[in-house]
């Protein structure tokens, strides 16, 4: 049984923005010779983890944010410090998402110890399936409140910063077709098209935590606390470890399977809503095979278009295609409205089989 599980998902984005920092993020594609939109692996991971804890109906592990006051030329300013996590894998988001913390309670004459757990999930950036099937649209937008001029208040200042009176504003606007209640925002970009993302799951470490104290994932106190919560001591290929209780594994497996398929970029990570529906999912224990299951065909005719394909004939890959894919010309012979639920069940079956065999 392979110790890794690979997943490739195909999503559709409709005129949305993956990041709010300086507009839509793009990278320069050497094949297309123009910029293409993408979402970083870190952003994809955060979105997956949000869907994960939402499915579990829990709060994430608390984080302490440290800031440091610095003094320069008798002027105080607020500097950045390291965020401190609990480093407690009894919190599902820490078990799956990983953590790193430098112990600030160092003893005299000793160095700080770093406690870290690498996430068992390795997540790619979400990028276009093909340069011809995604792009960036630029448009001008406005912040307009001109329909209620009696409710909102305009302020106009002169070159010296003095606030103009209402009479001065009226005189200034004389002969101009200009509204003080409308702000133009130019050059706003939107992402559109078909995008893929890849996830590798290290099944050996998904529900186990090393108790080796030379490269610690958890502190001695946390080891005892986990044992009191039903974590059992065992051994995997990395050495002695603690294994999460079966009841916890079952809940986490179901939530993780759901999150890997149904995540989308939300809240302050996206504006201009798009459901970002998942159109197809490939699951395999072979990373090379899965790349061929969701792909495109290149046309022989220069005037023909690139076609997205979900190929169910690739051996060693379990492929699931939603009927929504037909709306975006995804060619497939196995489209089903129940595809995502079937993909969830496949993930749960494979993860559970490996965990139970440990």
Residue frames as qw, qx, qy, qz and C-alpha x, y, z in Angstrom:
[[0.000, 0.888, 0.461, 0.000, 0.00, 0.00, 0.00],
 [0.404, 0.516, -0.027, 0.755, 1.41, 3.37, -1.04],
 [0.385, -0.477, -0.472, 0.634, 2.16, 5.80, 1.76],
 [0.022, 0.283, -0.060, -0.957, 1.17, 8.81, -0.34],
 [0.331, 0.628, 0.704, -0.003, -2.17, 9.80, -1.82],
 [0.165, -0.137, 0.271, 0.938, -2.38, 12.33, -4.64],
 [0.267, 0.711, 0.616, -0.211, -5.31, 14.48, -5.69],
 [0.160, -0.006, 0.328, 0.931, -5.79, 16.79, -8.66],
 [0.208, 0.665, 0.620, -0.361, -8.82, 19.07, -8.79],
 [0.208, 0.295, 0.450, 0.817, -10.23, 21.14, -11.65],
 [0.011, -0.645, -0.519, 0.561, -12.05, 24.33, -10.70],
 [0.251, 0.636, 0.430, 0.590, -13.85, 27.07, -12.57],
 [0.228, -0.484, -0.294, 0.792, -13.48, 30.74, -11.62],
 [0.223, 0.730, 0.524, 0.376, -15.83, 33.43, -12.90],
 [0.115, 0.735, 0.033, 0.667, -14.54, 37.02, -12.88],
 [0.677, -0.716, -0.163, 0.058, -13.18, 36.86, -9.37],
 [0.188, 0.798, -0.455, 0.347, -10.05, 38.05, -7.56],
 [0.844, -0.127, -0.481, 0.200, -7.85, 35.55, -5.72],
 [0.554, -0.285, -0.332, 0.708, -5.94, 38.18, -3.72],
 [0.015, -0.946, -0.323, -0.001, -6.66, 41.72, -2.58],
 [0.449, -0.658, 0.203, 0.569, -3.06, 42.94, -2.46],
 [0.001, 0.515, -0.468, -0.718, -2.45, 45.06, -5.56],
 [0.693, 0.345, -0.217, -0.595, -5.23, 43.37, -7.51],
 [0.987, 0.082, 0.060, -0.126, -5.26, 39.92, -9.05],
 [0.465, -0.583, 0.608, 0.272, -1.97, 38.04, -8.71],
 [0.820, 0.551, -0.080, -0.135, -0.38, 36.94, -11.98],
 [0.606, -0.441, 0.530, 0.396, 2.72, 35.15, -13.19],
 [0.378, 0.646, -0.420, -0.514, 4.41, 35.34, -16.57],
 [0.886, 0.093, 0.452, -0.046, 3.78, 32.17, -18.58],
 [0.221, -0.510, 0.611, 0.563, 6.68, 31.35, -20.89],
 [0.367, 0.267, 0.837, 0.307, 4.43, 29.39, -23.27],
 [0.193, 0.813, 0.549, 0.024, 1.80, 32.07, -23.70],
 [0.413, 0.192, 0.031, 0.890, 4.15, 35.06, -23.37],
 [0.250, -0.564, -0.085, -0.782, 1.64, 36.97, -21.25],
 [0.161, -0.234, 0.702, -0.652, 0.59, 37.11, -17.57],
 [0.563, -0.291, -0.700, -0.329, -1.85, 34.54, -16.20],
 [0.512, -0.590, 0.215, -0.587, -3.77, 34.54, -12.90],
 [0.626, 0.017, -0.758, 0.183, -2.96, 32.16, -10.07],
 [0.607, -0.708, 0.072, -0.353, -3.52, 31.54, -6.38],
 [0.142, 0.591, -0.750, 0.260, -0.51, 30.65, -4.24],
 [0.607, -0.098, -0.786, 0.057, -0.19, 27.31, -2.47],
 [0.134, -0.064, -0.619, 0.771, -0.29, 29.14, 0.86],
 [0.429, 0.041, 0.049, -0.901, -3.61, 30.74, -0.04],
 [0.691, -0.028, -0.604, -0.397, -5.03, 27.44, -1.27],
 [0.451, -0.065, -0.806, 0.377, -3.93, 25.78, 1.98],
 [0.107, 0.055, 0.449, -0.885, -5.56, 28.48, 4.08],
 [0.590, 0.022, -0.213, -0.778, -8.80, 28.10, 2.13],
 [0.664, -0.035, -0.738, -0.111, -8.72, 24.31, 2.56],
 [0.297, -0.067, -0.738, 0.602, -8.09, 24.66, 6.30],
 [0.322, 0.014, 0.206, -0.924, -10.97, 27.12, 6.65],
 [0.717, -0.016, -0.420, -0.556, -13.32, 24.65, 4.94],
 [0.556, 0.038, -0.803, 0.211, -11.87, 21.90, 7.16],
 [0.087, -0.086, -0.662, 0.739, -12.57, 23.57, 10.51],
 [0.484, 0.031, -0.024, -0.874, -15.95, 24.83, 9.27],
 [0.698, -0.017, -0.630, -0.340, -16.93, 21.26, 8.42],
 [0.464, -0.086, -0.778, 0.416, -15.86, 20.12, 11.89],
 [0.358, -0.790, -0.338, -0.366, -17.76, 23.02, 13.45],
 [0.697, -0.509, -0.207, 0.460, -14.85, 24.04, 15.68],
 [0.005, 0.983, -0.162, -0.085, -12.64, 27.03, 16.34],
 [0.728, 0.478, -0.372, 0.322, -9.01, 26.90, 15.16],
 [0.717, -0.336, -0.315, 0.524, -6.20, 26.61, 17.68],
 [0.102, -0.986, -0.086, 0.100, -5.51, 30.03, 19.25],
 [0.685, 0.340, -0.059, 0.642, -2.45, 31.94, 18.10],
 [0.360, -0.816, -0.135, 0.432, -0.62, 34.55, 20.20],
 [0.536, 0.702, 0.092, 0.460, 0.65, 37.44, 18.08],
 [0.589, -0.545, -0.098, 0.589, 3.75, 39.07, 19.52],
 [0.345, 0.844, 0.062, 0.406, 4.67, 42.68, 18.76],
 [0.672, -0.294, -0.191, 0.652, 7.78, 44.41, 20.04],
 [0.012, 0.994, 0.100, -0.043, 8.13, 48.09, 20.90],
 [0.724, 0.091, 0.033, 0.682, 11.35, 49.56, 19.53],
 [0.137, -0.927, -0.096, 0.337, 12.85, 52.98, 20.24],
 [0.645, 0.230, 0.261, 0.680, 14.75, 54.86, 17.55],
 [0.178, 0.321, 0.030, 0.930, 15.81, 58.49, 17.98],
 [0.123, 0.106, 0.568, -0.807, 13.59, 58.77, 21.06],
 [0.612, 0.110, -0.156, -0.768, 10.57, 57.72, 19.02],
 [0.493, -0.052, 0.844, -0.205, 8.69, 54.54, 19.83],
 [0.582, 0.265, -0.455, -0.620, 7.40, 52.30, 17.08],
 [0.832, -0.084, 0.451, -0.312, 5.71, 48.92, 16.97],
 [0.197, 0.485, -0.794, -0.309, 7.81, 46.17, 15.43],
 [0.862, 0.031, -0.330, -0.384, 6.90, 42.65, 14.39],
 [0.361, -0.428, 0.801, -0.213, 7.43, 39.59, 16.54],
 [0.233, 0.069, -0.929, -0.281, 6.87, 35.91, 15.85],
 [0.729, -0.244, -0.095, -0.632, 3.34, 34.49, 16.18],
 [0.088, -0.289, 0.910, -0.285, 3.24, 31.72, 18.78],
 [0.722, -0.122, -0.462, -0.500, 1.05, 28.65, 18.38],
 [0.759, -0.455, 0.312, -0.345, 0.12, 26.01, 20.93],
 [0.301, 0.436, -0.844, -0.086, 1.93, 23.22, 19.07],
 [0.477, -0.025, 0.756, -0.447, -0.84, 20.90, 20.19],
 [0.216, 0.071, -0.797, -0.560, -1.98, 18.29, 17.63],
 [0.113, 0.407, 0.859, -0.291, -5.14, 17.59, 19.63],
 [0.343, 0.649, 0.102, -0.672, -6.41, 20.62, 17.69],
 [0.776, 0.371, 0.493, 0.134, -7.32, 19.19, 14.25],
 [0.430, 0.900, -0.027, 0.057, -6.08, 22.24, 12.36],
 [0.190, -0.798, 0.571, 0.036, -2.65, 21.89, 13.99],
 [0.731, -0.110, 0.669, 0.073, -2.52, 18.15, 13.35],
 [0.688, 0.536, 0.448, 0.193, -3.32, 18.63, 9.66],
 [0.299, 0.944, 0.022, 0.140, -1.94, 22.11, 9.01],
 [0.739, 0.131, -0.253, 0.610, 1.31, 21.85, 10.96],
 [0.294, -0.952, -0.055, -0.057, 3.01, 24.45, 13.15],
 [0.671, 0.238, -0.310, 0.630, 6.32, 25.89, 14.29],
 [0.398, -0.893, -0.072, -0.197, 7.16, 27.62, 17.54],
 [0.487, 0.397, -0.508, 0.589, 10.35, 28.83, 19.22],
 [0.595, -0.594, -0.504, 0.197, 10.20, 28.35, 22.98],
 [0.070, 0.792, -0.114, 0.595, 10.49, 31.76, 24.61],
 [0.678, -0.685, 0.157, -0.214, 10.91, 30.27, 28.10],
 [0.738, 0.395, -0.465, 0.289, 14.54, 29.39, 27.72],
 [0.756, -0.610, -0.110, 0.210, 16.49, 28.42, 30.81],
 [0.099, -0.924, 0.345, 0.130, 19.61, 30.30, 31.74],
 [0.282, -0.539, 0.753, 0.251, 22.59, 29.04, 29.77],
 [0.525, 0.215, 0.810, 0.150, 20.48, 27.06, 27.29],
 [0.064, 0.091, -0.482, -0.869, 19.42, 27.78, 23.74],
 [0.626, 0.208, 0.182, -0.729, 15.85, 28.09, 22.54],
 [0.353, 0.060, 0.921, 0.156, 14.23, 24.89, 21.29],
 [0.425, 0.194, -0.329, -0.820, 12.17, 24.94, 18.13],
 [0.462, 0.198, 0.838, -0.212, 9.07, 22.76, 18.12],
 [0.398, 0.395, -0.337, -0.756, 7.69, 22.15, 14.66],
 [0.604, 0.212, 0.767, -0.049, 5.41, 19.82, 12.79],
 [0.090, 0.220, -0.577, -0.782, 5.48, 19.76, 9.02],
 [0.692, 0.228, 0.194, -0.657, 2.01, 19.47, 7.57],
 [0.551, 0.014, 0.820, 0.155, 1.21, 16.05, 6.06],
 [0.541, 0.736, 0.405, -0.026, -0.39, 17.97, 3.19],
 [0.339, -0.292, 0.365, 0.816, 1.73, 19.34, 0.37],
 [0.373, 0.752, 0.504, -0.200, -0.35, 21.78, -1.67],
 [0.467, 0.188, 0.385, 0.774, 0.41, 23.36, -5.03],
 [0.152, 0.318, 0.009, -0.936, -0.56, 26.75, -6.34],
 [0.536, 0.563, 0.615, -0.132, -3.84, 26.89, -8.24],
 [0.067, -0.466, 0.440, 0.765, -2.94, 27.75, -11.81],
 [0.652, 0.412, -0.135, -0.622, -4.57, 27.63, -15.26],
 [0.872, 0.084, 0.483, 0.006, -5.17, 24.22, -16.81],
 [0.625, 0.276, 0.388, 0.619, -3.84, 25.75, -20.04],
 [0.165, -0.282, 0.004, 0.945, -2.95, 29.34, -21.02],
 [0.174, -0.182, -0.551, -0.796, -5.78, 29.36, -23.57],
 [0.444, -0.504, -0.718, -0.184, -8.35, 28.37, -20.95],
 [0.425, -0.723, -0.377, 0.393, -7.78, 31.16, -18.40],
 [0.380, 0.467, 0.083, 0.794, -6.96, 34.82, -18.32],
 [0.208, -0.454, -0.410, 0.763, -7.27, 38.20, -16.66],
 [0.121, 0.731, 0.490, 0.460, -9.95, 40.74, -17.53],
 [0.273, -0.169, -0.261, 0.910, -9.36, 44.39, -16.62],
 [0.070, -0.733, -0.560, -0.381, -12.19, 46.81, -15.95],
 [0.047, 0.275, -0.266, 0.923, -12.88, 50.17, -14.35],
 [0.359, -0.571, -0.737, 0.040, -15.24, 50.28, -11.37],
 [0.063, -0.558, 0.068, -0.825, -16.73, 53.02, -9.23],
 [0.234, -0.348, -0.737, 0.531, -17.59, 53.68, -5.61],
 [0.115, -0.372, -0.362, -0.847, -20.87, 55.54, -6.19],
 [0.126, -0.487, -0.728, 0.466, -23.13, 57.15, -3.57],
 [0.010, -0.017, -0.197, -0.980, -24.51, 59.92, -5.78],
 [0.325, -0.463, -0.705, -0.428, -28.09, 58.67, -5.37],
 [0.500, -0.739, -0.440, 0.100, -28.24, 59.99, -1.77],
 [0.394, 0.491, -0.166, 0.759, -26.45, 63.37, -1.70],
 [0.405, -0.708, 0.052, -0.576, -28.34, 64.45, 1.43],
 [0.912, -0.405, -0.067, 0.003, -27.03, 61.50, 3.44],
 [0.827, -0.036, 0.011, 0.560, -23.33, 61.61, 2.56],
 [0.134, -0.954, 0.024, 0.267, -20.96, 64.54, 3.07],
 [0.748, 0.484, -0.031, 0.453, -18.25, 65.69, 0.66],
 [0.442, -0.795, 0.086, 0.406, -15.09, 67.39, 1.88],
 [0.654, 0.631, 0.046, 0.414, -12.92, 69.48, -0.45],
 [0.531, -0.695, 0.040, 0.483, -9.62, 70.97, 0.67],
 [0.399, 0.904, -0.149, -0.029, -7.51, 73.60, -1.06],
 [0.717, 0.472, -0.399, 0.324, -3.80, 73.42, -1.77],
 [0.012, 0.540, -0.561, 0.627, -3.05, 74.49, 1.83],
 [0.272, -0.139, -0.923, 0.232, -5.30, 71.87, 3.38],
 [0.265, 0.114, 0.362, -0.887, -8.08, 74.31, 4.30],
 [0.228, 0.406, 0.885, 0.001, -11.58, 72.88, 4.09],
 [0.072, -0.165, -0.363, -0.914, -13.74, 74.73, 1.56],
 [0.390, 0.230, 0.496, -0.741, -17.17, 75.99, 2.48],
 [0.517, 0.438, 0.735, -0.019, -20.30, 74.77, 0.72],
 [0.351, 0.881, 0.094, -0.302, -20.51, 78.02, -1.26],
 [0.048, -0.706, 0.608, 0.359, -16.89, 77.68, -2.40],
 [0.441, -0.020, 0.882, 0.163, -17.51, 74.08, -3.50],
 [0.500, 0.676, 0.522, -0.145, -20.57, 75.11, -5.55],
 [0.216, 0.896, -0.200, -0.332, -18.54, 77.86, -7.20],
 [0.252, -0.501, 0.775, 0.292, -15.69, 75.44, -7.92],
 [0.465, 0.197, 0.857, 0.100, -18.04, 72.95, -9.57],
 [0.416, 0.715, 0.171, -0.536, -19.63, 75.60, -11.76],
 [0.529, 0.671, -0.367, -0.368, -19.54, 74.53, -15.38],
 [0.082, 0.399, -0.913, -0.024, -18.11, 71.07, -14.54],
 [0.853, -0.097, -0.299, -0.416, -19.88, 67.76, -15.00],
 [0.369, 0.307, -0.781, 0.399, -18.36, 66.30, -11.86],
 [0.732, -0.545, -0.282, -0.297, -19.81, 64.41, -8.88],
 [0.066, -0.622, 0.629, -0.462, -18.28, 64.55, -5.42],
 [0.747, -0.220, 0.473, -0.412, -20.08, 61.36, -4.42],
 [0.955, 0.293, 0.049, -0.023, -18.45, 59.07, -6.97],
 [0.291, -0.708, 0.598, 0.238, -14.90, 57.72, -6.95],
 [0.828, 0.466, -0.257, -0.175, -13.47, 56.00, -10.01],
 [0.621, -0.484, 0.607, 0.111, -11.20, 52.99, -9.52],
 [0.637, 0.630, -0.330, -0.298, -9.30, 52.16, -12.67],
 [0.410, 0.511, -0.756, 0.003, -7.52, 49.04, -13.82],
 [0.653, -0.273, 0.584, -0.398, -9.26, 46.47, -11.61],
 [0.358, 0.320, -0.825, -0.298, -8.40, 42.93, -12.74],
 [0.821, -0.088, 0.317, -0.467, -10.52, 39.78, -12.58],
 [0.113, -0.307, 0.926, 0.189, -9.51, 36.14, -13.06],
 [0.806, 0.237, 0.125, -0.528, -11.59, 33.82, -15.22],
 [0.546, 0.451, -0.671, -0.219, -11.15, 30.30, -16.57],
 [0.957, -0.176, -0.217, -0.076, -10.32, 26.71, -15.66],
 [0.033, -0.738, 0.595, -0.316, -7.74, 26.10, -12.93],
 [0.875, -0.085, -0.474, 0.045, -6.08, 23.04, -11.43],
 [0.291, -0.723, 0.512, -0.363, -4.57, 22.37, -8.02],
 [0.762, 0.118, -0.632, 0.070, -2.66, 19.37, -6.68],
 [0.544, -0.643, 0.368, -0.394, -2.44, 17.93, -3.17],
 [0.624, 0.209, -0.740, 0.143, -0.09, 15.23, -1.88],
 [0.689, -0.585, 0.124, -0.409, -1.10, 13.57, 1.40],
 [0.282, 0.405, -0.828, 0.265, 1.58, 11.83, 3.47],
 [0.782, -0.366, -0.340, -0.372, -0.52, 9.06, 5.00],
 [0.692, -0.018, -0.568, 0.445, 2.34, 8.00, 7.29],
 [0.246, -0.012, -0.389, 0.888, 2.17, 11.27, 9.19],
 [0.278, -0.485, -0.406, -0.723, -1.48, 12.22, 8.79],
 [0.675, -0.619, -0.190, -0.353, -2.57, 10.94, 12.21],
 [0.846, -0.265, -0.236, 0.398, 0.79, 10.34, 13.90],
 [0.042, -0.952, 0.200, -0.230, 3.05, 12.69, 15.83],
 [0.700, 0.277, -0.510, 0.416, 6.70, 11.93, 16.53],
 [0.609, -0.789, -0.065, -0.043, 7.74, 11.85, 20.19],
 [0.767, 0.118, -0.113, 0.621, 11.46, 12.08, 19.42],
 [0.283, -0.916, -0.159, 0.236, 12.87, 14.92, 21.52],
 [0.535, -0.253, 0.315, 0.742, 15.98, 15.54, 19.42],
 [0.047, -0.115, -0.431, -0.894, 13.78, 17.03, 16.66],
 [0.139, 0.329, 0.793, -0.494, 10.63, 17.61, 18.70],
 [0.142, -0.420, -0.597, -0.668, 7.16, 17.90, 17.22],
 [0.535, -0.711, -0.262, -0.374, 5.63, 18.20, 20.67],
 [0.074, -0.619, 0.577, -0.528, 6.89, 18.93, 24.18],
 [0.240, 0.009, -0.935, 0.262, 7.06, 16.30, 26.97],
 [0.285, 0.206, 0.542, -0.763, 4.07, 17.92, 28.66],
 [0.610, 0.296, -0.211, -0.705, 2.04, 17.68, 25.45],
 [0.420, 0.169, -0.882, -0.132, 2.99, 14.01, 25.10],
 [0.028, -0.142, -0.869, 0.474, 1.47, 13.25, 28.49],
 [0.408, 0.312, 0.249, -0.821, -1.59, 15.38, 27.75],
 [0.570, 0.270, -0.525, -0.571, -2.21, 13.52, 24.48],
 [0.299, 0.041, -0.949, 0.089, -1.87, 10.14, 26.18],
 [0.158, 0.229, 0.692, -0.667, -4.49, 11.20, 28.71],
 [0.524, 0.388, 0.007, -0.758, -6.82, 11.99, 25.77],
 [0.877, 0.200, 0.397, -0.180, -6.53, 8.50, 24.34],
 [0.508, 0.726, -0.446, -0.126, -3.60, 8.87, 21.95],
 [0.962, -0.202, 0.170, 0.062, -1.75, 5.55, 21.75],
 [0.178, -0.742, 0.575, 0.294, 1.99, 5.04, 21.55],
 [0.914, 0.297, 0.274, 0.042, 3.31, 3.21, 18.51],
 [0.390, -0.489, 0.498, 0.601, 5.96, 3.30, 15.82],
 [0.694, 0.692, 0.145, -0.138, 6.03, 4.27, 12.16],
 [0.815, 0.386, -0.009, 0.432, 8.87, 4.51, 9.63],
 [0.156, 0.785, -0.211, 0.562, 10.14, 7.66, 11.36],
 [0.238, 0.197, -0.740, 0.598, 10.35, 6.12, 14.83],
 [0.131, -0.427, -0.802, 0.396, 8.26, 6.23, 17.98],
 [0.154, -0.256, -0.256, -0.919, 5.07, 8.23, 17.71],
 [0.302, 0.273, 0.673, -0.618, 1.62, 8.87, 19.11],
 [0.036, -0.260, -0.787, -0.558, -1.45, 7.86, 17.11],
 [0.384, -0.110, 0.087, -0.913, -4.72, 9.79, 17.22],
 [0.452, 0.129, 0.796, -0.380, -7.74, 7.87, 18.59],
 [0.206, 0.259, 0.843, 0.424, -9.93, 6.13, 16.03],
 [0.089, 0.788, 0.583, -0.175, -12.94, 8.32, 16.82],
 [0.067, -0.792, 0.112, 0.596, -10.89, 11.44, 16.11],
 [0.246, -0.212, 0.724, 0.609, -9.44, 9.94, 12.94],
 [0.232, 0.502, 0.809, 0.199, -12.91, 9.24, 11.59],
 [0.061, 0.889, 0.334, -0.306, -14.15, 12.79, 12.19],
 [0.161, -0.698, 0.350, 0.604, -11.01, 14.37, 10.76],
 [0.335, 0.003, 0.802, 0.495, -10.99, 12.10, 7.70],
 [0.236, 0.689, 0.680, 0.088, -14.55, 13.04, 6.75],
 [0.014, -0.926, -0.117, 0.359, -13.92, 16.76, 7.22],
 [0.286, -0.535, 0.528, 0.595, -10.62, 16.64, 5.34],
 [0.360, 0.245, 0.801, 0.412, -12.15, 14.79, 2.39],
 [0.166, 0.849, 0.499, -0.046, -14.91, 17.39, 2.21],
 [0.149, -0.874, 0.089, 0.454, -12.51, 20.33, 2.48],
 [0.410, -0.294, 0.628, 0.593, -10.11, 19.08, -0.20],
 [0.263, 0.379, 0.763, 0.454, -12.95, 19.06, -2.74],
 [0.030, -0.814, -0.555, -0.169, -15.25, 21.90, -1.68],
 [0.378, -0.547, -0.115, 0.738, -12.92, 24.72, -0.62],
 [0.375, 0.747, 0.288, 0.467, -13.03, 28.10, -2.26],
 [0.362, 0.070, -0.213, 0.905, -11.32, 31.42, -1.69],
 [0.248, -0.781, -0.540, -0.191, -13.55, 33.49, 0.57],
 [0.424, -0.802, -0.229, 0.353, -13.70, 36.41, 3.04],
 [0.046, -0.910, 0.204, 0.358, -10.83, 38.87, 2.83],
 [0.493, -0.263, 0.692, 0.458, -9.02, 36.53, 0.46],
 [0.233, 0.285, 0.731, 0.575, -11.39, 37.24, -2.42],
 [0.292, 0.475, 0.259, -0.789, -13.77, 39.85, -3.75],
 [0.569, 0.319, -0.390, -0.650, -16.31, 39.56, -6.56],
 [0.672, -0.161, 0.666, -0.282, -17.85, 36.27, -5.49],
 [0.610, 0.307, -0.624, -0.380, -17.42, 33.13, -7.55],
 [0.906, -0.288, 0.142, -0.276, -18.55, 29.69, -6.31],
 [0.089, 0.630, -0.770, -0.053, -15.32, 28.26, -7.73],
 [0.922, -0.033, 0.185, -0.338, -17.08, 24.96, -8.27],
 [0.339, -0.406, 0.825, 0.199, -15.04, 21.77, -8.52],
 [0.700, 0.400, -0.244, -0.539, -15.66, 20.21, -11.93],
 [0.905, 0.184, -0.383, -0.003, -13.45, 17.12, -11.80],
 [0.471, -0.697, 0.517, -0.158, -11.24, 15.26, -9.32],
 [0.805, 0.301, -0.510, 0.031, -8.57, 12.65, -9.89],
 [0.613, -0.636, 0.417, -0.214, -7.29, 10.47, -7.02],
 [0.877, 0.317, -0.349, 0.095, -4.30, 8.15, -7.25],
 [0.727, -0.616, 0.187, 0.239, -1.26, 6.82, -5.41],
 [0.674, 0.079, 0.341, 0.651, 0.88, 7.72, -8.44],
 [0.010, -0.739, -0.071, 0.670, 1.62, 11.40, -9.01],
 [0.088, -0.283, 0.629, 0.719, 2.74, 10.86, -12.60],
 [0.074, 0.360, 0.886, 0.284, -0.46, 9.10, -13.63],
 [0.025, 0.721, 0.574, -0.389, -2.80, 11.64, -12.11],
 [0.037, -0.534, 0.196, 0.821, -1.40, 14.42, -14.29],
 [0.039, 0.036, -0.763, -0.644, -2.74, 12.64, -17.38],
 [0.037, 0.487, 0.868, -0.088, -6.27, 12.24, -16.10],
 [0.098, 0.901, 0.338, -0.252, -7.18, 15.95, -16.14],
 [0.433, -0.262, 0.402, 0.763, -5.53, 17.63, -19.08],
 [0.449, 0.674, 0.017, -0.586, -6.15, 19.27, -22.46],
 [0.738, 0.263, 0.508, 0.358, -5.93, 18.19, -26.08],
 [0.092, -0.562, 0.258, 0.781, -4.03, 20.42, -28.44],
 [0.689, 0.611, 0.262, -0.288, -5.74, 21.04, -31.78],
 [0.658, 0.046, 0.498, 0.562, -4.11, 20.05, -35.06],
 [0.259, 0.726, 0.389, 0.504, -5.85, 22.94, -36.78],
 [0.306, 0.066, -0.247, 0.917, -4.50, 26.37, -35.84],
 [0.316, -0.337, -0.154, -0.873, -8.04, 27.75, -35.82],
 [0.687, -0.403, -0.587, -0.147, -9.38, 25.09, -33.45],
 [0.365, -0.738, 0.271, -0.499, -9.58, 25.55, -29.69],
 [0.173, 0.272, -0.878, 0.355, -7.84, 23.74, -26.86],
 [0.716, -0.364, -0.369, -0.468, -10.23, 21.27, -25.21],
 [0.312, -0.462, 0.689, -0.463, -10.21, 20.30, -21.51],
 [0.744, 0.015, -0.620, -0.248, -10.47, 16.54, -20.98],
 [0.555, -0.431, 0.590, -0.398, -11.23, 14.38, -17.95],
 [0.601, 0.326, -0.689, -0.238, -9.89, 11.01, -19.07],
 [0.775, -0.353, 0.357, -0.385, -11.27, 8.01, -17.17],
 [0.943, 0.267, -0.196, 0.006, -9.16, 5.53, -19.18],
 [0.214, 0.670, -0.608, 0.369, -5.95, 6.29, -17.26],
 [0.821, -0.238, -0.516, 0.056, -5.22, 3.17, -15.22],
 [0.556, -0.141, -0.481, 0.663, -4.45, 3.69, -11.56],
 [0.044, -0.053, 0.139, -0.988, -6.51, 6.89, -11.30],
 [0.030, 0.591, 0.790, -0.161, -9.98, 7.15, -9.80],
 [0.056, 0.097, 0.222, 0.969, -11.65, 9.97, -11.73],
 [0.051, 0.640, 0.709, -0.291, -14.84, 11.80, -10.78],
 [0.108, 0.136, 0.326, 0.929, -16.45, 14.38, -13.06],
 [0.204, 0.492, 0.562, -0.633, -19.36, 16.61, -12.10],
 [0.404, 0.625, 0.623, 0.241, -22.08, 17.36, -14.64],
 [0.011, -0.937, -0.074, 0.341, -21.31, 21.08, -14.19],
 [0.449, -0.389, 0.527, 0.608, -18.19, 20.43, -16.25],
 [0.442, 0.483, 0.661, 0.367, -20.34, 20.29, -19.38],
 [0.067, 0.958, 0.241, -0.141, -21.04, 24.00, -18.97],
 [0.145, -0.855, 0.389, 0.310, -17.33, 24.64, -19.48],
 [0.729, 0.557, -0.350, -0.189, -16.76, 22.13, -22.29],
 [0.288, -0.499, 0.811, -0.103, -14.97, 19.57, -20.12],
 [0.728, 0.204, -0.520, -0.399, -15.12, 16.41, -22.22],
 [0.227, -0.277, 0.871, -0.336, -15.88, 13.25, -20.24],
 [0.517, -0.096, -0.745, -0.410, -17.78, 9.97, -20.49],
 [0.468, -0.291, -0.786, 0.279, -18.53, 9.60, -16.77],
 [0.099, -0.308, 0.166, -0.931, -20.10, 12.91, -15.70],
 [0.427, -0.482, -0.765, 0.015, -22.41, 12.57, -12.71],
 [0.256, -0.767, -0.026, -0.588, -24.23, 14.97, -10.37],
 [0.811, -0.582, 0.016, -0.058, -22.98, 12.80, -7.49],
 [0.743, 0.452, -0.314, 0.381, -19.32, 12.96, -8.51],
 [0.025, 0.652, -0.458, 0.604, -18.07, 15.04, -5.58],
 [0.756, -0.410, 0.304, -0.411, -19.79, 12.83, -3.01],
 [0.987, 0.134, -0.062, 0.068, -18.31, 9.77, -4.70],
 [0.509, 0.585, -0.387, 0.499, -14.86, 11.40, -4.62],
 [0.379, -0.621, 0.411, -0.550, -15.30, 12.13, -0.91],
 [0.939, -0.201, 0.170, -0.220, -16.15, 8.50, -0.27],
 [0.864, 0.368, -0.219, 0.267, -13.08, 7.38, -2.22],
 [0.176, 0.657, -0.453, 0.576, -10.80, 9.64, -0.19],
 [0.629, -0.492, 0.356, -0.486, -12.34, 8.47, 3.08],
 [0.997, 0.012, 0.000, -0.070, -11.95, 4.82, 2.06],
 [0.730, 0.456, -0.314, 0.400, -8.28, 5.16, 1.12],
 [0.025, -0.643, 0.451, -0.619, -7.27, 7.27, 4.12],
 [0.762, -0.398, 0.266, -0.435, -9.14, 5.01, 6.55],
 [0.981, 0.127, -0.139, 0.042, -7.65, 1.83, 5.09],
 [0.546, 0.499, -0.428, 0.520, -4.11, 3.12, 5.56],
 [0.248, -0.583, 0.412, -0.655, -4.70, 4.52, 9.05],
 [0.880, -0.281, 0.140, -0.356, -6.34, 1.32, 10.28],
 [0.932, 0.219, -0.230, 0.174, -3.39, -0.72, 9.00],
 [0.184, 0.709, -0.475, 0.488, -0.83, 1.24, 11.04]]
